[in-house]
Amino acid sequence: MDQELQHFINGCIAVEETTASIYRIFMEIFPVERSFWQDLYRDELEHSFWLTSGSRSEVIELLPSKKLLPSMDHVINTLIFVEGKIAHVKTNPVTFETALRTALEIEESMVEIFTNEITANLLATDHKSLNDKLIAAERIHVTKIEDMMICRGFLQLS
């Protein structure tokens, strides 16, 4: 694997682990919703594991051409964004709604979308259609967060 691709994957791993960190903080801040945040936290760690595990060759095979990958700038900007949010929640009160909106914003970043697609591809078997894979990718986190926001009245369907 070339150095540039290795650097990119390491950046994605850092994003997954940093995102897991903010979900761990949210578990502590919102103990009533702990299982919700814990679920997201575990998923992020699992994504990180898949990117670092022995199945790395499978991950590499699933990568689109380098032209279609998010740029390293996207990876760096996502890391900066999540680290900034972590610093903010450690020093300021955060509402459950704000935490959900923060999580949604993180999950809608290009890097998280990319990792969710890779995860869905790893989970999908060869006989599943591309549509099934895309639906699986979409449901990994964004839908979980949106469902919670709808349940709590923070988001309305249009």
N, C-alpha and C positions, 0 to 999 in steps of 0.2 A: 504494500500500500504506500502511495506517495505521501510525503511529509505534509503537503497542503491538506489532503483529505484527512490524515491523522489529526492534524491541528483542528480541523473543522469538527470532527467527531468528538474530540476532547472538549471543545467549546460547548457542544450540545450536551455532553455529560455534565459539565459545570452548570449549565442552565437547569437541567433536571434536578441536580442536587441542591441548587440554590432555591428553586421553586419548592422542593420538598421542605426546605428549612422554613419558608414562610408559612407553609401549611402546618408544620409542627408548632410554630408560634401561635397560629390561630387555634390549634387544639387546646392550648393552655389558656388563651384569652376567652374562648367560648366553650367551656366544659360541657354545656348542655348539648351542643352540636359536635361534640368530640368525634363521634363515629363518622360523621360526614367528612370532617377535615382529615381524620386518620385514613380514610379510604383514598382520598386524593394524595396524601403523603405517601402511602404505600405504593400507589401507582407510579408516582414520580421516581421513587427509589427503584422500582421494578424496571422502568424505562432506562434508568441509568445502568442497571445491571445488564439489561439486554445489549446496550451499546458497548459495554466493557467485557461481556462474557465471551466464552469460547465460540459463540455463534456469530462473532464479528464478521466472519466471511459471509454468512447469510445476510447480515445487515449491509455489507458492502455491495453484494449482488442486487439488493433491493434499491440502492440509491439511484436516483435519476442521473442524467448527465450533469456534470459539474455546472453547466450553464443554468440548470433548473434548481440547483440547491440555493437555499438562502445564503446570503453573503456572510463573510466573517463579521462585517459591520453589523449585520442583523443580530448575530450571536452576541457580540460585544455590547450592543445597545440593549438587548434583552437582559443580559447580566447586570448592566448598570441600572436598568429600570427596577429589576427585582431587588437588587441590593439596596437601592434607594428606598423602596417600599419597606424592606425589612428594618432599615434604620428608622423610618418614620413610625412604624407600628411599635417599635421598642421604646419610643420616647413620647408618643402621643396616644390619647385614647382613640380607639377605633370601634365603630359600630359594626354590628353583624352585616348590615347592608354594605357598608364600605368595604369590609373584608371580602364579601362576595363579588362586588364590582372589581376589586383589585384582582381577585382570582380569575375572573372572566377576562379581564384585560391581559393578564399574563398568558392564559390559555389561548387567547386569540392572536398571540404574537406569531410571527412566521416560524420561529424556531420550534415553538411548542406544536404548532400545526404540523410541521415537518416530522417531528418525533412521533406524534400521534399516528401519522400516516405510516411511518416505518413500523410502529408497534402493531397497527392493524394488519399490515402485510405479513409480519412475523406470525401473528395469531391465525391468519387466514390459511386455509388449506388450498392446495392447487385447484380444487374443483369449485371453489367459491368464485362468484363473479366479481368483477371490478366494482360494481355497484355495492355489493355486500361489504367489500373491503372499505369503501369510502364511508358507508353508513357506520361501520364499526369504528372507524377512525373518528368520526364526528361525535359519537356517543361516549368516547373515552372520558372526556372531562367537561367540555363545553356544555353538553346536555345535562350532566350531573349538576353543574353550577346553576344553569338556567332553570332547571326543575326546582332547585331549592329556592331560587329567587322568586319564581312564580308562586310556590307554596307559601312563602312568607309575604307575598304581596309587593315585592320590590320590582317586579317585572310583569308586564302585561302583554298578552299575545295581541297582535294587531290584526 
